[in-house]
């Protein structure tokens, strides 16, 4: 998954279109506060969940010549957004999905997601993404009466 695809998916999930200038401003303008030394303490995620979200977002949007997901605080934004803005049913659904993701990695590879090599983590994420796309397509075809 590349940056463009990740931004597009984020836009679709939030219901907003993100133009290139806005995305560029967000990615380059969000920097940690100068002199900030304390580590972020998650409000919604457990410490293990937050570590997994950090790793996943870093794999999706790694640092290149532009800031990556960790540089601009994507995991922190997700923690605050889900913990504060989302309705309880959506928070529960997100947490359940994250737990299923973690269990699936352990079933597939025999160890927790965070203990996998980066290549294995990315491979697993791509497998989950492909299955989700296939399920969505199947649901759309079924809704249209096409099997």
C-alpha atoms as a printed R data frame, in Angstrom:
    type eleno elety resid chain resno       x       y      z
1   ATOM     1    CA   UNK     A     1   0.000   0.000  0.000
2   ATOM     2    CA   UNK     A     2   1.475   3.376 -0.940
3   ATOM     3    CA   UNK     A     3   0.911   6.818  0.558
4   ATOM     4    CA   UNK     A     4  -1.633   7.821 -2.053
5   ATOM     5    CA   UNK     A     5  -3.691   4.688 -1.435
6   ATOM     6    CA   UNK     A     6  -3.467   5.142  2.327
7   ATOM     7    CA   UNK     A     7  -4.608   8.775  2.115
8   ATOM     8    CA   UNK     A     8  -7.430   7.782 -0.219
9   ATOM     9    CA   UNK     A     9  -8.578   5.076  2.188
10  ATOM    10    CA   UNK     A    10  -8.375   7.489  5.102
11  ATOM    11    CA   UNK     A    11 -10.491   9.958  3.145
12  ATOM    12    CA   UNK     A    12 -13.048   7.290  2.314
13  ATOM    13    CA   UNK     A    13 -13.203   6.125  5.927
14  ATOM    14    CA   UNK     A    14 -13.767   9.627  7.233
15  ATOM    15    CA   UNK     A    15 -16.058  10.671  4.392
16  ATOM    16    CA   UNK     A    16 -13.860  13.531  3.265
17  ATOM    17    CA   UNK     A    17 -11.965  14.115  0.077
18  ATOM    18    CA   UNK     A    18  -8.359  15.070  0.638
19  ATOM    19    CA   UNK     A    19  -6.763  17.161 -2.061
20  ATOM    20    CA   UNK     A    20  -3.043  16.984 -2.756
21  ATOM    21    CA   UNK     A    21  -2.327  20.467 -1.298
22  ATOM    22    CA   UNK     A    22  -4.233  19.652  1.900
23  ATOM    23    CA   UNK     A    23  -2.528  16.271  2.256
24  ATOM    24    CA   UNK     A    24   0.856  17.897  1.716
25  ATOM    25    CA   UNK     A    25   0.110  20.556  4.307
26  ATOM    26    CA   UNK     A    26  -1.030  17.959  6.813
27  ATOM    27    CA   UNK     A    27   1.983  15.712  6.233
28  ATOM    28    CA   UNK     A    28   4.524  18.530  6.352
29  ATOM    29    CA   UNK     A    29   2.873  20.835  8.860
30  ATOM    30    CA   UNK     A    30   2.234  18.446 11.722
31  ATOM    31    CA   UNK     A    31   5.359  18.302 13.799
32  ATOM    32    CA   UNK     A    32   5.826  17.459 17.456
33  ATOM    33    CA   UNK     A    33   6.029  20.397 19.804
34  ATOM    34    CA   UNK     A    34   9.537  21.740 20.209
35  ATOM    35    CA   UNK     A    35  10.952  20.531 23.490
36  ATOM    36    CA   UNK     A    36   8.266  17.878 24.006
37  ATOM    37    CA   UNK     A    37   9.920  15.046 25.875
38  ATOM    38    CA   UNK     A    38   7.118  13.022 27.413
39  ATOM    39    CA   UNK     A    39   5.837   9.999 25.549
40  ATOM    40    CA   UNK     A    40   2.218  10.005 24.489
41  ATOM    41    CA   UNK     A    41  -0.080   8.086 26.809
42  ATOM    42    CA   UNK     A    42  -2.969   6.497 24.864
43  ATOM    43    CA   UNK     A    43  -6.452   7.415 25.996
44  ATOM    44    CA   UNK     A    44  -8.434   4.762 24.111
45  ATOM    45    CA   UNK     A    45  -5.964   2.070 23.088
46  ATOM    46    CA   UNK     A    46  -4.218  -0.209 25.543
47  ATOM    47    CA   UNK     A    47  -0.420   0.015 25.446
48  ATOM    48    CA   UNK     A    48  -0.234  -3.154 23.305
49  ATOM    49    CA   UNK     A    49  -2.952  -1.946 20.926
50  ATOM    50    CA   UNK     A    50  -1.245   1.425 20.587
51  ATOM    51    CA   UNK     A    51   2.093  -0.225 19.795
52  ATOM    52    CA   UNK     A    52   0.389  -2.303 17.114
53  ATOM    53    CA   UNK     A    53  -1.332   0.761 15.631
54  ATOM    54    CA   UNK     A    54   2.013   2.584 15.609
55  ATOM    55    CA   UNK     A    55   3.678  -0.263 13.728
56  ATOM    56    CA   UNK     A    56   0.813  -0.642 11.261
57  ATOM    57    CA   UNK     A    57   0.661   3.064 10.434
58  ATOM    58    CA   UNK     A    58   4.438   3.218 10.099
59  ATOM    59    CA   UNK     A    59   4.316   0.373  7.579
60  ATOM    60    CA   UNK     A    60   1.520   2.090  5.628
61  ATOM    61    CA   UNK     A    61   3.076   5.560  5.650
62  ATOM    62    CA   UNK     A    62   6.802   5.221  6.316
63  ATOM    63    CA   UNK     A    63   9.136   8.165  6.522
64  ATOM    64    CA   UNK     A    64  10.738   8.921  3.169
65  ATOM    65    CA   UNK     A    65  11.774  12.340  1.944
66  ATOM    66    CA   UNK     A    66   8.513  13.451  3.557
67  ATOM    67    CA   UNK     A    67   7.337  12.807  7.114
68  ATOM    68    CA   UNK     A    68   5.723   9.460  7.827
69  ATOM    69    CA   UNK     A    69   2.733   8.474  9.942
70  ATOM    70    CA   UNK     A    70   4.717   8.478 13.182
71  ATOM    71    CA   UNK     A    71   6.246  11.879 12.412
72  ATOM    72    CA   UNK     A    72   2.866  13.537 12.026
73  ATOM    73    CA   UNK     A    73   1.181  11.747 14.940
74  ATOM    74    CA   UNK     A    74  -1.256   9.478 13.094
75  ATOM    75    CA   UNK     A    75  -1.455   6.916 15.948
76  ATOM    76    CA   UNK     A    76  -2.125   9.687 18.480
77  ATOM    77    CA   UNK     A    77  -4.747  11.206 16.174
78  ATOM    78    CA   UNK     A    78  -6.439   7.815 15.833
79  ATOM    79    CA   UNK     A    79  -6.377   7.282 19.599
80  ATOM    80    CA   UNK     A    80  -7.972  10.645 20.273
81  ATOM    81    CA   UNK     A    81 -10.382  10.424 17.353
82  ATOM    82    CA   UNK     A    82 -11.673   6.987 18.216
83  ATOM    83    CA   UNK     A    83 -11.594   7.538 21.970
84  ATOM    84    CA   UNK     A    84 -13.255  10.937 21.982
85  ATOM    85    CA   UNK     A    85 -15.232  11.371 18.775
86  ATOM    86    CA   UNK     A    86 -16.477   7.901 17.869
87  ATOM    87    CA   UNK     A    87 -19.702   6.527 19.288
88  ATOM    88    CA   UNK     A    88 -19.395   3.652 21.749
89  ATOM    89    CA   UNK     A    89 -20.622   1.055 19.233
90  ATOM    90    CA   UNK     A    90 -17.919   2.162 16.789
91  ATOM    91    CA   UNK     A    91 -15.226   2.140 19.487
92  ATOM    92    CA   UNK     A    92 -16.234  -1.404 20.416
93  ATOM    93    CA   UNK     A    93 -16.282  -2.430 16.764
94  ATOM    94    CA   UNK     A    94 -12.835  -0.949 16.152
95  ATOM    95    CA   UNK     A    95 -11.360  -2.621 19.230
96  ATOM    96    CA   UNK     A    96 -12.930  -5.944 18.259
97  ATOM    97    CA   UNK     A    97 -11.483  -5.647 14.747
98  ATOM    98    CA   UNK     A    98  -8.050  -4.841 16.135
99  ATOM    99    CA   UNK     A    99  -8.232  -7.880 18.416
100 ATOM   100    CA   UNK     A   100  -9.297 -10.101 15.496
101 ATOM   101    CA   UNK     A   101  -6.401  -8.701 13.465
102 ATOM   102    CA   UNK     A   102  -3.957  -9.535 16.277
103 ATOM   103    CA   UNK     A   103  -5.388 -13.038 16.743
104 ATOM   104    CA   UNK     A   104  -5.237 -13.664 12.999
105 ATOM   105    CA   UNK     A   105  -1.543 -12.742 12.900
106 ATOM   106    CA   UNK     A   106  -0.813 -15.117 15.749
107 ATOM   107    CA   UNK     A   107  -2.783 -17.903 14.066
108 ATOM   108    CA   UNK     A   108  -1.100 -17.304 10.701
109 ATOM   109    CA   UNK     A   109   2.492 -16.912 11.928
110 ATOM   110    CA   UNK     A   110   2.499 -18.516 15.369
111 ATOM   111    CA   UNK     A   111   3.538 -15.352 17.184
112 ATOM   112    CA   UNK     A   112   2.123 -11.898 17.973
113 ATOM   113    CA   UNK     A   113   2.022  -9.261 15.232
114 ATOM   114    CA   UNK     A   114   4.642  -7.094 16.953
115 ATOM   115    CA   UNK     A   115   7.099 -10.004 17.096
116 ATOM   116    CA   UNK     A   116   6.926 -10.591 13.341
117 ATOM   117    CA   UNK     A   117   9.560  -9.233 10.963
118 ATOM   118    CA   UNK     A   118   8.491  -6.093  9.097
119 ATOM   119    CA   UNK     A   119   8.128  -8.078  5.880
120 ATOM   120    CA   UNK     A   120   5.813 -10.574  7.599
121 ATOM   121    CA   UNK     A   121   3.784  -7.753  9.151
122 ATOM   122    CA   UNK     A   122   3.354  -6.093  5.766
123 ATOM   123    CA   UNK     A   123   2.496  -9.416  4.127
124 ATOM   124    CA   UNK     A   124  -0.139 -10.099  6.770
125 ATOM   125    CA   UNK     A   125  -1.593  -6.590  6.429
126 ATOM   126    CA   UNK     A   126  -1.824  -7.074  2.654
127 ATOM   127    CA   UNK     A   127  -3.572 -10.432  3.149
128 ATOM   128    CA   UNK     A   128  -6.132  -8.852  5.470
129 ATOM   129    CA   UNK     A   129  -6.625  -5.981  3.008
130 ATOM   130    CA   UNK     A   130  -7.158  -8.378  0.081
131 ATOM   131    CA   UNK     A   131  -9.709 -10.407  2.072
132 ATOM   132    CA   UNK     A   132 -11.571  -7.225  3.049
133 ATOM   133    CA   UNK     A   133 -11.676  -6.061 -0.579
134 ATOM   134    CA   UNK     A   134 -12.945  -9.458 -1.719
135 ATOM   135    CA   UNK     A   135 -15.652  -9.477  0.963
136 ATOM   136    CA   UNK     A   136 -16.735  -5.957  0.001
137 ATOM   137    CA   UNK     A   137 -16.923  -6.896 -3.679
138 ATOM   138    CA   UNK     A   138 -18.923 -10.028 -2.839
139 ATOM   139    CA   UNK     A   139 -21.350  -7.954 -0.758
140 ATOM   140    CA   UNK     A   140 -21.760  -5.434 -3.591
141 ATOM   141    CA   UNK     A   141 -22.390  -8.196 -6.132
142 ATOM   142    CA   UNK     A   142 -24.880  -9.860 -3.823
143 ATOM   143    CA   UNK     A   143 -26.702  -6.557 -3.332
144 ATOM   144    CA   UNK     A   144 -26.964  -6.255 -7.110
145 ATOM   145    CA   UNK     A   145 -28.253  -9.817 -7.380
146 ATOM   146    CA   UNK     A   146 -25.108 -11.047 -9.098
147 ATOM   147    CA   UNK     A   147 -23.429 -14.155 -7.753
